[in-house]
Amino acid sequence: MTEVPTTPLRAEQYLAPETLAQLASFELRAKMVAEGAMNGLHTSPRQGAAVEFASHRQYTTGDSVRHLDWKVFARNDKLYIKQYQQETNLNIAILVDGSASMKYGTLVSKSGWGGTRAQAGSNQWTKFDHATAVAAAISFLSLTQRDRVSVGIFSDGIRGGVRRSSSSDHWRSVVRCLAAEPVSGQVVWPKVADQALNQNTGKTLFVIISDFLAPKDHIRAALARLKHRGNDAILFVTLDDTEIHLNIDADAPFEGMEGEGTIEIDTRAVRVAYQQELARHIHDIDRMSREFGFDCAVFNTHESVGPILSALLAKRQAFARKRSTR
């Protein structure tokens, strides 16, 4: 087993400054109605005295006069209380695929990157490293919104992580977990979903970061479990550039990273068929997520994290604004 690095962890190495700049103007909005306990950025089903005006109700004896609408009283000589939509914080569970296939990478590790156990000894920017960068960015953004964040690393089950918290120093615990967890095994999707639900009570936004290279019926079963309890989810399909384009011009042995064996392939002969099949698989994952009311986006590990995250967050903000005007 690879040893955990003994050098002091610097959390800031897991969030690129350009990514933070690209995300600075966004908020992570849930499509569902949040049910938090603190005051945050998400609409709650409860009405109370908070930020966004919702409606009036007639004054009754015992109500605080602090929320009386004196303009209405001046117009019709009747007392009404202002009611507001309570703003609340969100439960966010970030699930990062830590199976063996996530150790694949063909890009040299980025300068200044803090590192994970997936790249130990190779100095390659793996799919797990990219997933870690995404998870770190979302965690940082969410915690600045005072949302409650948990993290789980999964393969045949959720084998590591950090419990839900919104404390100011929680991000360092998140990064420490992402940096230290081993990457091995094969994903058992329904089991992962059941464990995630057991660990995250109340309505939750699940952010799932994986290559999703698994039977679609297994993924569908997992998503159905999450949706059944009224949760929201974002799927981030994370693939290496070589996996996407199969841009290798040679006969090459392909070794399965999760025990599938080795096969000799003429990449030039199968490239077009491979690209079509992968595009079909990604399309099916995207369609499946939309059927459940979830969002899906694709990361190429050779490209920056910021633009894809920014586009997804902009989409969800637009949805939130549209809902608030109904």
N, C-alpha and C positions, 0 to 999 in steps of 0.2 A: 504493500500500500504506500502511496506517495505521502511523504511527510508534509505537514502543514508548514508553510514558510514561517521562519522564526523572526523575520524582520518586522518592525512595528507597522501595523496597518494604518494607512493614510486614506481615510474615507473619501476625501476629495478626488483621489485618483480614479474613482469609479464613476465620476460624472464629469464629462467633458464640458469646458466652459461654453463652447459654441452650442452644445445641446441645451444647457441651462438658458442661454440667451434666446434660443428659438422657442422655448417653452414658457418664457417669462410672462407672456400676455394671456396664457390659457389657464383654464380651470378644468379639472377632471369631473365631468358631470355624469351622474347616473341617469339612465332612462327611467328607472323605477322611482317611486317616491321613497325617500330615505326615512328611517326611523331611528334617529340618533338621540343622544342625551345632551350633547353640548351644542352650543351655537356654532354652526359652520356655514357652509356654502350651498347646502342642498335643501330643496323644499320638503317640508315635513307634512304628514297628513293632519297634524294637530294645528289648531289655530290658537294664537296667543298674541302677546305683545312682543313683536320682534321687528323685522326689517321691512318686509314688503306688504303694502296695504292689500287686503283681500275683500272686505265687505263691511257693512254696518249691521248692528243689531240694536234693538231698542233698549234703552237704559232700564235697569231694574234696581230696586232698593238693595244697597250693599255693594254695587259696582263702584270701582274706583273712578272718581271724577277726572283723574289724570288723562284718561283716554276719551273723554267726551269730545264730540265734533261740534265746536261752537259755531262753525259756519252753517251747518245744517240747522242748528237751533235758531240762528238768526233768521233763516229763511222761513221756517215753518213752526217755530215755537215748540218743537219736540226734541227730547233728549235722545241722542243715539251714541253708541259706543263704537269707536273704530276697532275693527279686527284686522289682524295681520296674519299672513302666512309665516309660520315659524320656520326660520332657517336652521338647519341642523347639520351635523357632520355625518359622514358616510363610512360604512364598513367596507374596506377594500382588502381582498385577499389575493395576493400575487402568487401564482403557481408557476414555478420554473421547472421545465423538463430537465432532469438530471440523468437521463438514460444514456447508454453508451454511444448512441448515434450522435449525440450532441457534442462529442469530442472531435467531430470532423471539422477541419478548417484548412484553407489553402492560402490565407493571407498572413503575412508576417505580423506578429503582435504589434499593436499600436504603441508608440513611444509614450512613456509615462503611465501606461496602464498598470493598475494595481495587481492584476493577475488572479487566476483561479486555478484550482487543481486540474481542470480539464486541459490546460495548456502546459502543465508541468513537464519539463524536459523537451518540449517541441518548439517553444516560442512561436506557436501558430495562434492566430486569432480564430478561435473555435466558435461554433454556433452557441455553445454555452456561455462563452465570454460576451457575445453579442446579446444574448438573453439577459445576462447579468447587468450589462449596461442599460438595457431597457428597464429592467426591474428597479435598478438604482434611481433612474430618472423619474419613474412613476412614483416610487416611494418618496423621493424628495419633494416632488410637486404636491402629493397628497398630504404629507405631513405639514407643509407650509399652509395648507388649507384647514388644518386641525382635524383632518380625517383620521380614522383609526385604521392602521395598516398591519396586516400580518403577511408572512411569507412562508411558503412551503416548497421544498425541493422534492420532486417526485420521480419515481420510475415504476417499480412494481407496487408501490404505495407511497405515501408521503413519509419520508424517512428523516427529514430534517427541516428546520425552519425556526421562525420566531413568532411568539404570540402577538396577538393584536394589541396595539398601543397607539396613542397619539402624542406621546411625550416628545419633547424637543430633542432628546438624545437618542431616540429610537432608531433613527436612520443609520447610525453607526452599528447598531446591533444587526440591522438588515444587511448591511454591506459585509460585516464580519461573517455572517452566515453564508452569503453568496460566495465569498472568497474561499471558504474552508471546506464546503461540502464536496464529497467525492462524486464522480460522474460515472455511473455504471448501471448495468441491468437493462431491462426492457419494460416499457410502460404497460400497465394494466389499467386501462382508462376507467371502466366502471368503478373499480376499487378506489382509485384516486378520487373520483367524484364523491363517493360515499364518505370517505375519510374527510374530505374538504368540508362537506356539509356538517359532519359531526363536530369539526373543529371551529366552525364559524356559524354561530347561532344568529338569528335575525337576518333580515334581508341584506344581501351582500353583493357588491360588485366584484366578480371574479375576473382577474386579468391572467390569462393563460398564455404562457410563452413556450412554444414548442416547435419542432419541425413538422409535427402532425403526420409523420410518415408511418401510418398505421391503418389497419382496416377501417373503412369509414363507418361501418356499423358499430364498432367499438366506440368511436368518437361520438357518434350520434347518441348512443346509450348514455354516455357520460353527460352530454349537454342536456339531455332530457331530464336527468336527475337534478341538475342545477336549476333548470327552468321550472320544474314541478313545484318548487318551494317559493317561486316568485322572485328569484334572483336575476341579476343582470350579469352579462359577461362580455368581455372583449377577447378575441382570439388573435394572437400575433404569430403568424406562420413565419418561422425563422429558418432560412436556408442559405447555404454557402453559394457563392456565384457559380462555382463549378457544378454544383448539383442542379442549379437552374438551367444552365446552358450546355452542360456536358462538353465544354470547350477543351477537350483533350484530343489531339490529332495523332493517335497511336493505338495499337493493340495494347491492352492493359489488363492486368488482373484486378478484379474488383472483389474486395474482401468485406463480407458483412460484419458490421461492428457489434451486432447483437447476436452472434452465433449462427448466422445464415450460411456460412461457408464462403468459398472463393470460386469465382467464375471468370473465364477469359472472355473479353469482349472487344470487338472492333468498334470503337466508339464512333467512327465515321459512318459505319453502316447502320447503326441504330440511333444516331443522334436525333433525327427528325421524329421518329416514332416515340423516342424517350421524351422529348420536349412536349409532344402532343399529349402523352399520357400524364406527365407531371402537371401540365396546364389544366387538364381535365380534373385531376385530383384536387388541385387548389381551388378550381371553380366550384367543385362539389362541396368542399369545406366551407367556402364563402356562402354558397346558397344555403347550406345546412344551418349555418350560424344565423343568417337572416330569417330563416323559417322560425327560429326560436326567438326572434327579436333581438339578437345579439349583433355585435359588430365584428368585422374581421379585416385584418390588414397583413400585408406580406413584407417581411424584411429581407433584403439581400445583405449578407454580413460584410460585403465589400463596400457598402454604402453607409452614410451617416445615419445615426439613430434619429436625429432631430426632425427632418422633414416628414417622415412617415408618422411619427408621434404627433407633430403639429397638425397635420392634415386630419388625423383621426379626432383629435381634441376639438378642432374647429367644427367638424361635423357634429359632434355631440353637443357642443355649445349651441349650434344652430337649432338642434332638436329641442334643447331646453328652452330657448327663447320662443320657439314656435308653440311649445306646450304652455308656456306662461301666458300667452296671448289668447288662449282659447277661452 
